[in-house]
């Protein structure tokens, strides 16, 4: 038995694949104060006293980073470079903003310490840290009462011996200690330092959280990484930075695999949950990057290319100082949640849907909602804008749609892709309610809502493979093949001896500032680099000298993936409900997904456990053999 767990801001999702390959799911309300308690309760319910493998998408690292609630961290670097985290790249992200918000630093300047040492770019050691200097550092750190230490020395990617000396010295410190040669052994000291600092900042929390899960459960627990694969809980405790986009990565894998089973290979993933929306582009494979930025902090580890905006079902609607309607990024979260849950009183996107008749219960009817409370919350917006309740609710949804549409343009139009060439795969609890309206704005003609859409991230964790990424800086080295063999030996550790090895390299023309990652093909790699450069930038220079900057090895341990099959349809039947649509109340059909036998026409609502689909007029829908709801526009190309 295998269990996928996605801890979201509002609900925690569980997907179970039993020993016969049967797939089932359920949801529990998240508990921000004690997330482990909810997860342990759900695992026991899912396992039914049998042994199971658990793959968990954790938000612990993500939330600690976004809310700046991580460990008290110190940063140890080469003397003279103590300001590196604050100076950064001196980029002006808001060029015309006269009052930009200062960057929120993880490590205050008074906790950045320098050590007299020096490794050169070629790996030769010019100065070794003195014993007296290290003893002074140890005393200072003890006095500062820090919980975590990040070590990042200049050029340690070429020779880590000085970092290892400091690491050994600080091993007696009662703190979580990590070094850049373990976390991100690549050149560019700022990005490497930032990545190591993030790992140190969230590492103690992740270590304590996973320790609590392992002590409270008899099952083997594995953790979803941001790169779309999972790793052991032990490795996740040491490399917590690799879990920063853990949950969204599960959604991308789930979207890719369910789309493949429905015959689609080019999709835009649209994951609208309770607190945020994550969008991604898949063109046969999910796009990866090693240059991600999370809340203004560069993170230099392999991650799926995911763009997140603060627009979800729990996003709060408000009137700003200029009298304009805003939605998000603040969220009602799990507690108190949307007003319709019975505790909150501020209007959210979910309350707008309730006020318009699109939601009358949750979790397949198991969770009742307070429609009158939702309308009262939306009325606060209506009074401020002198609108009817229905007009205010529709306005909230239009603003939320605009926020999410911009996010989709970031991963498609702004990167040279025409969204009309892709299908929009919508999931998350609210994805189906917005998908067709957003697709119409972007000219997309096909929307897919897979089975278990409300828990697709948890399903994706069971569709993901085990994976570990290894990297080494080789700038200036001549024997790259030898460096690859060294990385391969590390990748073929005892617990993943049967893993498939994939090699790639970051390459650039001499004099360029940034690299392109291409598959490693020995002497033929240069041809792949020139072709990739031509595709990305419109030109190549086959006769120009180039540099291999970083080499990468990925070890992938394949897992058996469950085959998704349509639940046998019941007799075709439907009910009707009054829903505000196109500016008026209309009595439209309401279908259960399992009741759809043949192609139907909108407007209609399609209900499923954990999600609802709104199909406007001008769209047709059916359910395919993989259980996915396929919705097509009559007018799109």
N, C-alpha and C positions, 0 to 999 in steps of 0.2 A: 504494500500500500504506500502511496505517495500523497503528501498533502502540501498544497501551495497556500501560503498565507500572505496577504497584502494588507498591511496596517495603514489605513487611510485616516484622513482627518475627521471624518464623520462615522464611517463604518469600517470594520475590519472584515475582509473577505476571506473565505476558506473554500478551496476547490479540492476535491478528493478524487483520486483515481484508484480504484480498488484492484485486487489481484486479477480480476477478470477484464480489466480495461474499462469498466463503467465509470462515467464521470458524473459527479454531483457537486452541488455548492450550497452554501448558506452564508448569512451575514450576521455579525454581532455589532452592537453599538460600541464605538471606540471609547476608551477611557484615557484621556490625556494624562491624568495623574498617575496611572498605573497600567501602561500598555501591555506589559508582560502578563498581567493577570488575565486580561481578555484573551490573549493569544494562547496561553496555557489551557484556559477553559475550552476554547474552540478546538484545540488539538485533541484534547481528551474526548470531546464530543465526536469529532471526525474519526478518530482511530478506533473507537468502540473496544478499547482494551487490547487491541492488537498492535504489534510493532509496526512502525512506519518511518519512512524518510520524509523529513520536512524541509521544504525550501521556502525561506522567509524573505520577503521584501520589507526591509526596515526603513522607517522614517526617523529613527533616532538621530543619525548623523545629519540628515537634512534639516530637521527642526532645530537642532542645536546650533547649526551654522546660520540659518535664516534668522533665528530669534536671538542670536549671540548669547546662548546659555551654555557654552562649552566649559572646558576646564580652565583653571588659572594656568596659563602657559608661558613659559620662558623660551626665548629664541637665542641660540648660541651660534655665532658665526665667526668668520675670520675678522680679526681686529681691523677696524677701519671701515667695515661694511655693516655696522650695526643699524644703519638707517635704511637698509635695502627694502624692507617690507613697506615702509612709509613712502619712500620715493617712488617705488614701482617703476613704471615705464614713462611716467610723466604724460600719459595720454589724457587729452581733454575730451571725455565722452559727451559732454554737453557744451559744445563750442560756443553757443550764443546765450547760454544761461549765465546771467551776471551774478547770481547768488546760488551756485551749485552746492549740493549737500556734500559735506566732507565724507571721504571714504571711512567706513567703520572698520577699524583695524582689529585683528584678532589678538595681537600681542601689543600692549602699550610699550612706548619707547623705554621706560625705566626697567622693563624686563627683557631687553635685548642686550646681550653681552658679547664682547669680542674676546677671542683667543688668539694669541700671537702664534701663528702657524702659516705655512704657505706651501701649496702644491701648485706647480706650473701647468700650463695647458697641455703639455705633452706627458703629464703623469709623473714627472720627476719631483722629488720632495726637496724643497729649499730650506724649510724650517719645520722642525718637529715641536709640538707643544711641550713646554717644560713641565716637570713634575710639580714645581712650586706654583706655576700658573694654574695648573689643573686643580691643585688643592685649594687655591684661592677661589676658583670658580665654584667648587663644591660647597665651600663655606657660604658664599654669597647666595647660592640657590637654596640652601637649607634655611638661611635667614629670611628669604623672600616667601617661604611657605608655598611654593608653587606645587601644582598637581601634575604638571606635564612639561616635558622639555623637547623642543625640536632642534636638531643639530644640522646645520647646512654650511659647509665650508666651500670656499672658492675652488673650482676644478676638482671637486671630490668625485665627480663622475669618471675622471681619468685615473685617479688613484685615491682610494678610500681609506688608506692606512691612518691618516690623521683623525678622521671621523671615528674610526674604530677605537683609537686610543681614548678619545673623549667618552665614547659610548661605554667602554669598559670601566673608566673612572667613575661614571655616573650610575653604574649598575647598583651601587650601594645606596643610592638615593631612593627614598620611598616615593617614587613618582613614575609616571608612564614616560618612557624615553624612546625616541625614534630618531633615525638619522636619514639624510637625504639619499645616501647610496642604497638604502633598503627600499625607500618609498618611490623615488623618481630619479634614477641614476642617469640623468640627461643634462646636457649643457643648457645655458641660460640660468644664471643664478637666481634671478628674481622669481621666475616661474617654479623652479625647483624648490626654492625657499618657501614660497607661498604654499605649494602642495604639501611640503613636510609640516609646515605650521598648521594647516588644516587638519592633517592626520593627527597631530599632537593635540589639537584643540578638541576634536570629537572622539579621539581614541579612548580616553578613560570612561566616557559615558557608554560607548559601544561595548567596551570590555565588561563593564558592570552589568549592562543589559543582557548581553548574550550569556554571561555567567549565570544570571538569574534564570534565564530560559533553560539552560542546560541542567542546572540543579533541580529545576522544577519539572523536568520532563525526562522520560526514559527513552525518548526517540532521538535518532541522529538528526541534528539540526544543521542545515546548510543555508548560506546567505546569498541572495541575489546581488550581483555586482552591477555597476553602472555600464559595463561593457556588454551586457546581454548574456552573460554566463554566470553560473553560481560557483562559490568556493566554500570551503569548510568554515565552520564557526571559528575555529582556531586561527585560520589565516585572516578572517575578517576582523578579529580582535586586534591583530597587529597592523592590518592595512585598512583601517576604517574609512579612509578617504575614498576607497574604491566602492563604497556603498552609498555615496552621496545622492545618486539618482537611482537607487535600488528599485523602488516601486515603479516609476515611469519606465525603466528599462524592461521590466516584466511585461508592461503593456505593449511595448514595441514588438517584443518577441511574440506575444500572443496575437497581435494584429498581423504580423508577417505570416505566421503559420496558419491561422484561420483563413486568411485571404488565399493562401496557396491551395488549401483544401477546397476552396470555392472557385478556383481557377483564375484568380486575380494575382498579378505580379507587380503592378505599379499602383501603390496606394498612398494616400495621405492619412496617417493615423491621427485620430481626433479623440482624445481621452479627456472627457469632462467629468471630473469627480466632484467631491463636496467642497474642496477649498481652492482648487486650481484646475487649469486645463493644460495638458501636455500635447504638443503636436510634433509630428515627425514625418519624414519622407522616406518611403521604401521603394527603390527601383530594383526589384528582384532580390536585393540584399539591403539590410539596414545600414545606413551610413554611420561611420564611426569618426571620431575626432580625438586628438590628443591635446587640443587647445581650447578646452571648454572654460567658461567663466560662470561661476555660481555666486550670485549676490555680489558681483564686483571682484571676486577673488579668482585668479587663474588657478586651474587645477590641471596638472600635467600628467594625467594617467589616461589610458584608453577609455573612452565613454561613447555610448550611442549619442548621436547628434539629436538632441531633444530641446525644443524651445518651450518654456513654461510661462504662462501668464496667470495672474491672480484673478481668475474668473471661473467660479464653480457654482454648484447648486447652493452652497452656503454663503456666497459672496454677498456682502451687504450693499444695499442701495442707499444713497444719501444725496443731499443737495449741497453743492460746494459753495464757497464764499461768493462766487460769481453768479449763483442762482441756477447752475447747470446740474443736470442729473448725472451722477457717477455711480458706477457699479464696481466693487472691489477696489484694491486687492484685499482689503480687510474682510475677514470671514467670521461667521457665527460659530464655526467649528462644530465639534460634537457636543459641547456644553457651553451655552444653552442650546445651540443649534437653531435652525430656522424657526420662525414664530409658530408655524403649523405643527411643530413637534410638541408644543404645549408648554415650553419654558421661556423661550425668548420673546421679545416684543419688537425687534427691529426687522424691517423688510429685507428679504433675500430673494435671489433668483427663484428658488423653489417656491417661496410664498407667491411670487408672481404667477407661476404655473398653476398653483392651487386656486388663486383668485380667478383665473381664466378657465377653470374647469378641466385642465389637462391632467391633473393628479388628484385622485380622491382617496388613495391609500398607498402604502409602500410594502415591499417585501411580499408581493403576491397576496395582499390583503391582511397579512399578519400584523402590520403596524398601521393603526388608524391615525388619522391626522385631524387637526382642528382647523377646518376651513374658515370659520368665522374669525379666528385669531389671525389667520393669514391675511384676510381681507382688511382687518383693522390695521395691521402693520402697513399694508400697501396704501391704505387711506392716508397715512401720514405724508407720503410722497404726493398723493393726489391733491391733498389740500394745499400743499406748498406750491404746486404747479398749476392749481385751479383746473384740474382735470377730473374726469370720472375715475372710479377705481379701475375699471377695465382699461382705460387709456393709459393710466399710470403703470399698470402691470405690463401692458404691451410695450411701453416705453422702456421699462427696465430690461425686458428681453432684447429689444433692439440694441440698446447700449452694450449689453453683454455679448450679443452677436458681433458687434463691430470690434470689440476687443479681441475676440477669438478669430475673427476673419483676418485681422492684422497679423496675428501670430502665424496663421497658415501661410500668409504671403511671405513672411520672413523665411520659412523653410522651403518655399517653392519659387515664387516670382523673383525674390531678391537673390536667389542662387541660380537663376537661369533656367528654371523649370516652369512650364506652363501647367497650371493646376488642372486645366481641362483635359490633360492627357492622363489623369489619374482618377481612380475611384476614391471617394471619401469613406474611410472605415471608421464608424462612430462607435464608441463604447464608453464605459463609465456610467454611473447612474443617470446622468442628465444628457449624455451625448446624443441620444436619439431624438430628444425633444428639440434640438437646435440644428441638427445635421442638414436637413433639406433646405431650410432657409439660408444657411451659410453656403451650401452647395449652389443654390440659385444665384447668389451674389458673385460667386467665383466662376460660374459657368460650368460647374461640374455636373455631369449627367447621371452618375451612378453613386448611390450611397449603399454601404453594406453595414448591417448591424448583426454581428455574429452571435451565436449561442453564448450564453453566459456573459453577455455584454457588460452587465453590471459588476462582474468579477473577472474581467479578462486579464488584468495584471496578475492576479493569483494563478489563473490558468497558464499564462505565459511562463511563470516560474517553473511549471511542470513540463513545459515544452522546450525549455532552455537546456543547453548542454553545460557540463562542467567546463570551466575555462580559467586559465591563468595566463597573464601577460608578463613578459620579461623584456627588459630593454637595456641597452648599453650604449653609451656615447663612444663613438669611434672616430671622431673628427681628427684627422691627421694620421691615423693608423694606416698601415699598408696591408696588413694581413687580416682582411675582414672575415675571410672564411674561418680562420682560427677563432676569432671572436664569436662567430656564430656557433661553432662547435661547443664553446664554453657555455653559451646560453642554453643550447640544447641539452647539455648534461644536467643543467639546473632544472630545466623544464621537465625532464624525464625522471622526476623524483619518484620514490617508491609507490606513492598512492595514485600516481597517474602514469604508470609505465605504458599503458595501452593507449595513451592519448595520441591524437593526430597532431603533427607539428606543422605550423604554418609560419613561414618566414617572410619578413618584409623589411624595407629600409627607407629612411627619410633622406632624400637626396635633393640637392640644389645646384644650380650653376654657380661657379666660383664668383664671389662678390655679392650674391643674393643674400637677403636677410632671413628668408623663410623657406621651408622644405616641402616636398611632396612625398607622400608615402606610396610606395609601389611594391608589388610582390617581388620577392627575391628570386631571380632566375639565373644566378651565377653571372657569367660574362654577358648574357643577354638582358640583364637588368637595365643596362643603359638604354636599350631600345624602348623598353616599357616606360622609362622615365621621360624620354623625349616625346613619346606619344601622349603621355599624361599631361605634360606641360603644354603641348599643342592644344589638347582638349580644354584645359582649364583657362589658359591665357591667350590662345589664338596664335601662338607662334612657338617654335622650338629652334635650338641651335645645336644640331648634332655634332658639329666640329668644336664647339666650345668646351673647355674643361669643366668638370663637375665634381662635387664633393659628396661623400657619404657621411652624413652627420650622426645618425643614430640607427642602430639595427634593432629589430624587434622579433620576438618569437612568441607565438601563441600556442599553448598546449590545450587541445580540445578533447574532452572525454565525452563521447556521444551517449545519450540516454535514449531509451525506447520511448517514442512519443505516442500518446493515445490518439486513436483515430476518432474524429468527431463525426457522429452520425445524427441525422435528424430524428428527433423523437417522433414515433408514429403518430400521425395526425388523428385527432378525434373527429367526430362528425362535424362538418362545417356548420358553424353557428356564430352568432354575433349578438351584441346588445347595442344600445344607443345611449348617447349622453350629450347634454348641452355643453358646447365648448365655444369659447370666444375665438373666432378665426376670421381673418380678413375684415376686421372692423365690425363684426356683428356676432350675436349668439346664433349658433347653428346646431341642429340635432344631427350628430354624425355617428357612423358606425364605430364600435369598439370591439376589437378582436383580441382574443388570446392567441399568441403565436402558434400554439399547437392546434388551433382551429382552422388555420389557413390551408386550404387544399389546392386552390387554383389562384391565378392572378386576380388581384382586386385593385380597385381604383380609389384614390384619395378624394376628398379629405377623410381621414380615419385615424384612430389611435390603435396602436398595437401594443399589448401589455405582455410583460414577461416578468419573472421573478428578478427583482433588482434593477429593472430598467423599463422605460416607456419610450415608444417611437411615435412621433407626430408626423403623419404623412399629409402634406397639403394637397389642395386640388391641383391637377395637372401632373401628378405622379402616380405610378402603378407599383404594386409590390407583390412579392411572392416569397416562398421559402424554398431554398434549394436542398440538395441531398446532404449537404454538410450541416444543415440546420440554420444557415445564415439567412437573414431577411435581406433580400435584394430589392432595392427601391430605385426605380428609373424614372427620369423625367421624360415627358412626352415630347418636349421641344428641344432638349439639348442634343448636341451632335453625337 
